[in-house]
Amino acid sequence: MRRARTPALLTGALVLAAVLAACAPVPQPVETRLPPGMSASAPAPTPTVSVPSPSVVTLSPAPSASVAPAPTTAPFVPSDDPGALSCGDGGSQSVSGAEQTVRIVGTCAELDVSGSALTVDASGATVQTLRVSGDRARVTVASVDSLVVQGNDGSVTSAGAIGSADLSGDRTTVQSGGTISSVTVRGQDNVVRADGGVGSTTVEGRGNQVG
């Protein structure tokens, strides 16, 4: 009995193995599908990347600043001395500021000098009335009819005569190459000198010298 079952068992095992082999999955070939119009040998298209073009900004050139010429302050400028201020013939002129040097020419009815540390060369001008106000003014003139000085540490020198001199302040020097008809001094340590002599004198203050 045992020998008869052995072949039957072998037969059953073979049948089971055949059934399992038939049921095992069979590997399928991989199929590549391409879009219509393309062959398998054609290279893949290069992807395109959109790069925004740089924006161009046009700059307009800045307008150039125009400089207007400075106005001429002198009403009359003689051709033989273009750097001087002129009173013309009987006109008036004024000088003001600080630490400046100015030349005056012509025949001046009035010349006003005001400021600090001004140097006025009016040696080429004759002046009827000269007024000086401020400190440390230095004025030279050809001749003066009437001189008025209000300030300190000033100096007025006239090549010719001075009609009258009126000083208010301290430490001012007046020098005349001619005569001074009349002198009035109010202040201290002022000096008035005239090569041709001094007429009437009125002095108020200390340390003043007139002669």
KETOR-803151 format. One record per residue: residue in three letters; x, y, z of N, C-alpha, C in turn; residue number from 1. Coordinates in nm, 2 decimals. Layout:
BEGIN
   res       nX       nY       nZ      caX      caY      caZ       cX       cY       cZ     n
   ALA        X        Y        Z        X        Y        Z        X        Y        Z   NUM
...
//
This chain:
BEGIN
   res       nX       nY       nZ      caX      caY      caZ       cX       cY       cZ     n
   MET     0.08    -0.12     0.00     0.00     0.00     0.00     0.09     0.13     0.00     1
   ARG     0.20     0.13     0.07     0.28     0.25     0.08     0.35     0.27    -0.05     2
   ARG     0.39     0.17    -0.13     0.45     0.19    -0.26     0.35     0.25    -0.36     3
   ALA     0.22     0.21    -0.35     0.12     0.26    -0.44     0.09     0.41    -0.42     4
   ARG     0.11     0.46    -0.30     0.08     0.61    -0.27     0.19     0.70    -0.31     5
   THR     0.31     0.65    -0.31     0.42     0.73    -0.34     0.41     0.79    -0.48     6
   PRO     0.39     0.71    -0.59     0.38     0.77    -0.72     0.26     0.87    -0.72     7
   ALA     0.16     0.84    -0.66     0.04     0.94    -0.66     0.08     1.07    -0.60     8
   LEU     0.16     1.07    -0.49     0.20     1.19    -0.43     0.29     1.27    -0.52     9
   LEU     0.38     1.21    -0.58     0.47     1.27    -0.68     0.40     1.34    -0.79    10
   THR     0.30     1.26    -0.84     0.22     1.32    -0.95     0.14     1.44    -0.90    11
   GLY     0.09     1.44    -0.78     0.02     1.56    -0.73     0.11     1.68    -0.71    12
   ALA     0.23     1.65    -0.67     0.33     1.76    -0.65     0.36     1.83    -0.78    13
   LEU     0.38     1.74    -0.88     0.42     1.80    -1.01     0.31     1.88    -1.07    14
   VAL     0.18     1.84    -1.05     0.07     1.91    -1.10     0.06     2.05    -1.03    15
   LEU     0.08     2.05    -0.90     0.07     2.17    -0.82     0.18     2.27    -0.86    16
   ALA     0.30     2.22    -0.89     0.41     2.31    -0.94     0.38     2.37    -1.07    17
   ALA     0.31     2.29    -1.16     0.28     2.34    -1.29     0.17     2.45    -1.28    18
   VAL     0.08     2.43    -1.19    -0.03     2.53    -1.17     0.03     2.66    -1.12    19
   LEU     0.12     2.65    -1.02     0.19     2.77    -0.96     0.27     2.84    -1.06    20
   ALA     0.34     2.76    -1.15     0.42     2.83    -1.25     0.33     2.90    -1.35    21
   ALA     0.22     2.85    -1.38     0.13     2.91    -1.47     0.07     3.04    -1.42    22
   CYS     0.05     3.04    -1.28    -0.01     3.16    -1.22     0.09     3.27    -1.19    23
   ALA     0.23     3.25    -1.20     0.33     3.35    -1.16     0.33     3.46    -1.26    24
   PRO     0.34     3.59    -1.22     0.34     3.70    -1.32     0.45     3.70    -1.41    25
   VAL     0.42     3.72    -1.53     0.53     3.73    -1.64     0.56     3.87    -1.66    26
   PRO     0.69     3.91    -1.65     0.74     4.05    -1.68     0.70     4.10    -1.81    27
   GLN     0.64     4.22    -1.82     0.60     4.28    -1.95     0.70     4.38    -2.00    28
   PRO     0.73     4.38    -2.12     0.83     4.48    -2.18     0.78     4.63    -2.15    29
   VAL     0.87     4.72    -2.13     0.84     4.86    -2.11     0.83     4.93    -2.24    30
   GLU     0.72     4.99    -2.26     0.69     5.06    -2.39     0.69     5.21    -2.36    31
   THR     0.78     5.28    -2.44     0.79     5.43    -2.43     0.71     5.49    -2.53    32
   ARG     0.62     5.58    -2.49     0.53     5.65    -2.58     0.57     5.79    -2.60    33
   LEU     0.60     5.84    -2.72     0.64     5.98    -2.75     0.53     6.06    -2.80    34
   PRO     0.53     6.19    -2.78     0.42     6.27    -2.84     0.42     6.26    -2.99    35
   PRO     0.31     6.28    -3.05     0.29     6.27    -3.19     0.39     6.36    -3.26    36
   GLY     0.45     6.32    -3.37     0.54     6.40    -3.45     0.68     6.39    -3.41    37
   MET     0.71     6.31    -3.31     0.85     6.29    -3.26     0.89     6.15    -3.28    38
   SER     1.02     6.13    -3.32     1.07     6.00    -3.33     1.15     5.97    -3.21    39
   ALA     1.18     5.84    -3.19     1.26     5.80    -3.07     1.40     5.85    -3.08    40
   SER     1.45     5.87    -3.20     1.59     5.91    -3.22     1.61     6.06    -3.21    41
   ALA     1.50     6.14    -3.21     1.51     6.29    -3.21     1.54     6.33    -3.07    42
   PRO     1.64     6.43    -3.05     1.67     6.47    -2.91     1.55     6.55    -2.85    43
   ALA     1.55     6.54    -2.72     1.44     6.61    -2.65     1.46     6.76    -2.66    44
   PRO     1.35     6.84    -2.68     1.37     6.98    -2.70     1.42     7.05    -2.58    45
   THR     1.51     7.15    -2.60     1.56     7.23    -2.49     1.46     7.32    -2.43    46
   PRO     1.44     7.31    -2.30     1.33     7.40    -2.24     1.38     7.54    -2.26    47
   THR     1.28     7.63    -2.29     1.31     7.77    -2.30     1.27     7.84    -2.18    48
   VAL     1.36     7.94    -2.14     1.34     8.01    -2.02     1.32     8.16    -2.06    49
   SER     1.21     8.22    -2.02     1.19     8.36    -2.05     1.26     8.45    -1.95    50
   VAL     1.36     8.53    -2.00     1.43     8.62    -1.92     1.38     8.76    -1.95    51
   PRO     1.33     8.83    -1.85     1.28     8.97    -1.88     1.40     9.06    -1.92    52
   SER     1.37     9.14    -2.02     1.48     9.23    -2.07     1.49     9.34    -1.97    53
   PRO     1.62     9.39    -1.95     1.64     9.50    -1.85     1.57     9.62    -1.90    54
   SER     1.52     9.70    -1.80     1.45     9.82    -1.83     1.55     9.93    -1.85    55
   VAL     1.54    10.01    -1.95     1.63    10.12    -1.99     1.57    10.25    -1.94    56
   VAL     1.64    10.33    -1.86     1.59    10.46    -1.81     1.68    10.56    -1.87    57
   THR     1.62    10.65    -1.94     1.69    10.76    -2.01     1.69    10.88    -1.92    58
   LEU     1.81    10.93    -1.88     1.82    11.04    -1.79     1.85    11.17    -1.87    59
   SER     1.77    11.27    -1.84     1.79    11.39    -1.91     1.90    11.47    -1.85    60
   PRO     1.99    11.53    -1.92     2.10    11.60    -1.86     2.05    11.72    -1.77    61
   ALA     2.12    11.74    -1.66     2.08    11.84    -1.57     2.10    11.98    -1.63    62
   PRO     2.01    12.07    -1.62     2.04    12.20    -1.68     2.15    12.27    -1.61    63
   SER     2.24    12.33    -1.69     2.35    12.41    -1.63     2.30    12.54    -1.57    64
   ALA     2.36    12.57    -1.45     2.32    12.69    -1.38     2.39    12.81    -1.45    65
   SER     2.32    12.91    -1.48     2.37    13.03    -1.54     2.40    13.13    -1.43    66
   VAL     2.52    13.19    -1.43     2.56    13.29    -1.33     2.54    13.43    -1.39    67
   ALA     2.46    13.51    -1.33     2.44    13.64    -1.38     2.56    13.73    -1.34    68
   PRO     2.61    13.82    -1.42     2.72    13.90    -1.38     2.68    14.00    -1.27    69
   ALA     2.77    14.02    -1.18     2.74    14.11    -1.06     2.72    14.25    -1.11    70
   PRO     2.62    14.32    -1.06     2.60    14.46    -1.10     2.71    14.55    -1.06    71
   THR     2.73    14.65    -1.14     2.83    14.75    -1.11     2.77    14.85    -1.02    72
   THR     2.84    14.87    -0.90     2.79    14.97    -0.80     2.83    15.11    -0.83    73
   ALA     2.94    15.13    -0.90     2.99    15.26    -0.92     2.91    15.33    -1.03    74
   PRO     2.85    15.45    -1.00     2.78    15.52    -1.11     2.86    15.57    -1.22    75
   PHE     2.99    15.61    -1.18     3.08    15.66    -1.28     3.22    15.59    -1.26    76
   VAL     3.27    15.54    -1.37     3.40    15.47    -1.37     3.49    15.53    -1.47    77
   PRO     3.59    15.61    -1.43     3.68    15.67    -1.53     3.76    15.56    -1.61    78
   SER     3.79    15.59    -1.73     3.86    15.50    -1.82     4.00    15.48    -1.77    79
   ASP     4.06    15.59    -1.71     4.20    15.58    -1.67     4.22    15.51    -1.54    80
   ASP     4.12    15.48    -1.47     4.13    15.41    -1.34     4.01    15.32    -1.32    81
   PRO     3.99    15.21    -1.40     3.87    15.13    -1.39     3.84    15.06    -1.26    82
   GLY     3.94    15.06    -1.17     3.92    14.99    -1.04     3.88    15.08    -0.93    83
   ALA     3.85    15.21    -0.96     3.81    15.31    -0.86     3.67    15.34    -0.87    84
   LEU     3.61    15.39    -0.76     3.48    15.45    -0.76     3.49    15.60    -0.78    85
   SER     3.40    15.65    -0.87     3.42    15.79    -0.90     3.29    15.87    -0.86    86
   CYS     3.32    15.99    -0.81     3.21    16.09    -0.78     3.17    16.17    -0.90    87
   GLY     3.25    16.15    -1.01     3.23    16.23    -1.12     3.26    16.38    -1.09    88
   ASP     3.18    16.47    -1.14     3.21    16.61    -1.12     3.10    16.67    -1.02    89
   GLY     3.13    16.66    -0.89     3.03    16.72    -0.80     2.93    16.62    -0.75    90
   GLY     2.95    16.49    -0.77     2.86    16.38    -0.73     2.89    16.34    -0.59    91
   SER     2.82    16.23    -0.54     2.84    16.18    -0.41     2.88    16.03    -0.42    92
   GLN     2.94    15.98    -0.32     2.98    15.84    -0.32     2.99    15.79    -0.17    93
   SER     2.96    15.66    -0.15     2.96    15.61    -0.02     3.04    15.47    -0.02    94
   VAL     3.11    15.44     0.09     3.18    15.32     0.11     3.15    15.26     0.24    95
   SER     3.11    15.13     0.24     3.07    15.07     0.37     3.12    14.92     0.36    96
   GLY     3.14    14.87     0.48     3.19    14.73     0.49     3.29    14.71     0.60    97
   ALA     3.37    14.61     0.58     3.48    14.58     0.68     3.60    14.52     0.61    98
   GLU     3.71    14.57     0.65     3.84    14.52     0.61     3.85    14.52     0.45    99
   GLN     3.82    14.63     0.40     3.83    14.65     0.25     3.92    14.77     0.22   100
   THR     3.97    14.77     0.09     4.04    14.88     0.04     3.98    14.93    -0.08   101
   VAL     3.94    15.06    -0.09     3.87    15.12    -0.20     3.94    15.25    -0.24   102
   ARG     3.94    15.28    -0.37     3.99    15.40    -0.43     3.88    15.49    -0.47   103
   ILE     3.89    15.62    -0.45     3.79    15.72    -0.49     3.86    15.82    -0.57   104
   VAL     3.79    15.86    -0.68     3.84    15.97    -0.77     3.73    16.06    -0.80   105
   GLY     3.77    16.18    -0.85     3.67    16.28    -0.90     3.66    16.39    -0.80   106
   THR     3.55    16.47    -0.82     3.52    16.58    -0.73     3.39    16.55    -0.66   107
   CYS     3.41    16.52    -0.53     3.29    16.47    -0.45     3.23    16.58    -0.37   108
   ALA     3.10    16.60    -0.38     3.03    16.69    -0.29     3.02    16.63    -0.16   109
   GLU     3.00    16.49    -0.15     2.99    16.42    -0.02     3.06    16.28    -0.04   110
   LEU     3.13    16.24     0.06     3.19    16.11     0.06     3.17    16.05     0.20   111
   ASP     3.09    15.94     0.21     3.06    15.88     0.34     3.13    15.75     0.35   112
   VAL     3.20    15.73     0.46     3.28    15.61     0.49     3.23    15.55     0.62   113
   SER     3.17    15.43     0.61     3.12    15.37     0.74     3.15    15.22     0.74   114
   GLY     3.20    15.17     0.86     3.23    15.03     0.87     3.35    15.01     0.97   115
   SER     3.41    14.90     0.95     3.52    14.87     1.04     3.65    14.83     0.96   116
   ALA     3.76    14.89     1.00     3.89    14.86     0.93     3.89    14.88     0.78   117
   LEU     3.83    14.99     0.74     3.82    15.03     0.60     3.94    15.11     0.57   118
   THR     4.00    15.09     0.45     4.10    15.17     0.39     4.05    15.24     0.27   119
   VAL     4.04    15.37     0.27     3.99    15.45     0.15     4.10    15.54     0.10   120
   ASP     4.14    15.52    -0.02     4.24    15.60    -0.09     4.17    15.70    -0.18   121
   ALA     4.15    15.83    -0.13     4.09    15.93    -0.20     4.19    16.04    -0.23   122
   SER     4.31    16.00    -0.24     4.42    16.10    -0.27     4.41    16.16    -0.41   123
   GLY     4.33    16.10    -0.50     4.30    16.15    -0.63     4.17    16.22    -0.64   124
   ALA     4.11    16.26    -0.52     3.98    16.32    -0.52     3.98    16.44    -0.43   125
   THR     3.90    16.54    -0.46     3.88    16.66    -0.37     3.74    16.64    -0.32   126
   VAL     3.72    16.66    -0.19     3.60    16.63    -0.12     3.55    16.75    -0.05   127
   GLN     3.42    16.78    -0.07     3.36    16.90     0.00     3.33    16.86     0.15   128
   THR     3.25    16.75     0.17     3.22    16.70     0.30     3.26    16.55     0.31   129
   LEU     3.34    16.52     0.41     3.38    16.38     0.43     3.33    16.34     0.57   130
   ARG     3.25    16.23     0.57     3.20    16.18     0.70     3.25    16.04     0.72   131
   VAL     3.31    16.02     0.83     3.37    15.89     0.87     3.31    15.84     1.00   132
   SER     3.25    15.72     0.99     3.19    15.66     1.11     3.23    15.51     1.12   133
   GLY     3.27    15.47     1.24     3.32    15.34     1.26     3.45    15.34     1.32   134
   ASP     3.51    15.22     1.34     3.64    15.21     1.41     3.75    15.17     1.31   135
   ARG     3.87    15.21     1.33     3.99    15.18     1.26     3.98    15.21     1.11   136
   ALA     3.92    15.32     1.07     3.91    15.36     0.93     4.04    15.44     0.90   137
   ARG     4.09    15.42     0.78     4.21    15.49     0.73     4.17    15.56     0.60   138
   VAL     4.17    15.69     0.60     4.13    15.77     0.48     4.24    15.87     0.44   139
   THR     4.28    15.87     0.32     4.36    15.97     0.26     4.29    16.05     0.16   140
   VAL     4.31    16.18     0.15     4.23    16.26     0.06     4.32    16.38     0.01   141
   ALA     4.28    16.43    -0.10     4.36    16.55    -0.16     4.33    16.67    -0.07   142
   SER     4.20    16.70    -0.05     4.16    16.82     0.03     4.02    16.80     0.08   143
   VAL     3.99    16.86     0.19     3.85    16.85     0.25     3.81    16.98     0.30   144
   ASP     3.68    17.02     0.27     3.63    17.14     0.32     3.57    17.12     0.46   145
   SER     3.50    17.01     0.48     3.44    16.98     0.61     3.46    16.83     0.65   146
   LEU     3.52    16.80     0.76     3.55    16.67     0.80     3.48    16.64     0.93   147
   VAL     3.40    16.53     0.93     3.33    16.48     1.05     3.37    16.33     1.08   148
   VAL     3.42    16.31     1.20     3.47    16.17     1.23     3.40    16.13     1.36   149
   GLN     3.33    16.01     1.36     3.27    15.95     1.47     3.31    15.81     1.48   150
   GLY     3.40    15.78     1.58     3.45    15.65     1.60     3.59    15.65     1.67   151
   ASN     3.65    15.53     1.68     3.77    15.52     1.75     3.88    15.47     1.66   152
   ASP     4.01    15.50     1.70     4.13    15.45     1.64     4.13    15.47     1.49   153
   GLY     4.08    15.59     1.44     4.08    15.62     1.30     4.19    15.71     1.26   154
   SER     4.21    15.73     1.13     4.31    15.82     1.08     4.26    15.88     0.95   155
   VAL     4.28    16.02     0.94     4.24    16.09     0.82     4.36    16.18     0.79   156
   THR     4.41    16.17     0.66     4.53    16.24     0.62     4.49    16.32     0.49   157
   SER     4.51    16.45     0.50     4.47    16.53     0.38     4.60    16.60     0.33   158
   ALA     4.62    16.59     0.20     4.74    16.66     0.14     4.73    16.81     0.14   159
   GLY     4.61    16.86     0.13     4.58    17.00     0.13     4.52    17.04     0.26   160
   ALA     4.46    17.16     0.26     4.39    17.22     0.37     4.26    17.15     0.41   161
   ILE     4.23    17.17     0.54     4.10    17.12     0.59     4.02    17.24     0.64   162
   GLY     3.90    17.26     0.59     3.82    17.37     0.64     3.79    17.36     0.78   163
   SER     3.72    17.26     0.82     3.68    17.23     0.96     3.69    17.08     0.99   164
   ALA     3.73    17.05     1.12     3.74    16.91     1.16     3.66    16.90     1.29   165
   ASP     3.57    16.80     1.29     3.48    16.77     1.41     3.50    16.62     1.44   166
   LEU     3.56    16.60     1.56     3.60    16.46     1.60     3.52    16.42     1.73   167
   SER     3.46    16.30     1.72     3.39    16.24     1.84     3.44    16.10     1.85   168
   GLY     3.51    16.07     1.96     3.56    15.94     1.98     3.70    15.94     2.04   169
   ASP     3.77    15.83     2.04     3.90    15.82     2.11     4.00    15.77     2.01   170
   ARG     4.12    15.82     2.03     4.25    15.78     1.96     4.24    15.79     1.81   171
   THR     4.19    15.90     1.76     4.18    15.93     1.62     4.29    16.04     1.59   172
   THR     4.35    16.02     1.47     4.46    16.11     1.43     4.41    16.18     1.30   173
   VAL     4.42    16.32     1.30     4.40    16.39     1.18     4.52    16.47     1.14   174
   GLN     4.57    16.46     1.02     4.69    16.53     0.97     4.66    16.60     0.84   175
   SER     4.69    16.73     0.84     4.67    16.82     0.73     4.80    16.87     0.68   176
   GLY     4.82    16.87     0.54     4.93    16.93     0.48     4.92    17.08     0.47   177
   GLY     4.80    17.13     0.49     4.78    17.28     0.49     4.74    17.33     0.63   178
   THR     4.64    17.41     0.63     4.58    17.46     0.75     4.45    17.39     0.78   179
   ILE     4.41    17.40     0.91     4.28    17.36     0.96     4.22    17.48     1.02   180
   SER     4.11    17.53     0.96     4.05    17.66     1.00     3.99    17.65     1.14   181
   SER     3.92    17.54     1.17     3.86    17.52     1.30     3.86    17.37     1.34   182
   VAL     3.87    17.34     1.47     3.88    17.21     1.52     3.79    17.20     1.65   183
   THR     3.71    17.09     1.65     3.63    17.05     1.76     3.65    16.91     1.80   184
   VAL     3.69    16.88     1.92     3.73    16.75     1.96     3.65    16.71     2.09   185
   ARG     3.58    16.60     2.09     3.51    16.54     2.20     3.56    16.40     2.22   186
   GLY     3.63    16.37     2.32     3.69    16.23     2.34     3.82    16.24     2.41   187
   GLN     3.89    16.13     2.40     4.02    16.11     2.46     4.13    16.07     2.37   188
   ASP     4.25    16.12     2.39     4.37    16.08     2.32     4.36    16.10     2.17   189
   ASN     4.30    16.20     2.13     4.30    16.23     1.98     4.41    16.33     1.95   190
   VAL     4.46    16.32     1.83     4.57    16.40     1.78     4.53    16.47     1.65   191
   VAL     4.54    16.61     1.65     4.51    16.69     1.53     4.64    16.77     1.50   192
   ARG     4.69    16.75     1.38     4.81    16.82     1.34     4.78    16.89     1.20   193
   ALA     4.84    17.01     1.19     4.83    17.09     1.06     4.96    17.16     1.03   194
   ASP     5.02    17.13     0.92     5.14    17.19     0.88     5.13    17.34     0.87   195
   GLY     5.01    17.39     0.83     4.99    17.54     0.81     4.93    17.60     0.94   196
   GLY     4.91    17.53     1.04     4.85    17.58     1.16     4.70    17.55     1.18   197
   VAL     4.66    17.57     1.30     4.52    17.54     1.34     4.46    17.67     1.39   198
   GLY     4.33    17.70     1.34     4.26    17.82     1.38     4.19    17.80     1.51   199
   SER     4.06    17.82     1.52     3.99    17.81     1.65     3.98    17.67     1.69   200
   THR     3.98    17.65     1.82     3.99    17.51     1.88     3.89    17.50     1.99   201
   THR     3.81    17.39     2.00     3.73    17.35     2.11     3.76    17.20     2.14   202
   VAL     3.80    17.18     2.27     3.84    17.05     2.31     3.77    17.01     2.43   203
   GLU     3.71    16.89     2.43     3.64    16.83     2.55     3.69    16.69     2.56   204
   GLY     3.76    16.66     2.68     3.81    16.53     2.70     3.96    16.54     2.75   205
   ARG     4.02    16.42     2.77     4.15    16.42     2.83     4.25    16.36     2.72   206
   GLY     4.37    16.41     2.73     4.48    16.35     2.65     4.48    16.39     2.51   207
   ASN     4.40    16.49     2.47     4.39    16.53     2.33     4.51    16.63     2.30   208
   GLN     4.56    16.62     2.17     4.67    16.71     2.13     4.62    16.78     2.00   209
   VAL     4.62    16.91     2.00     4.58    16.99     1.88     4.69    17.09     1.86   210
   GLY     4.74    17.10     1.74     4.84    17.20     1.71     4.90    17.19     1.57   211
//
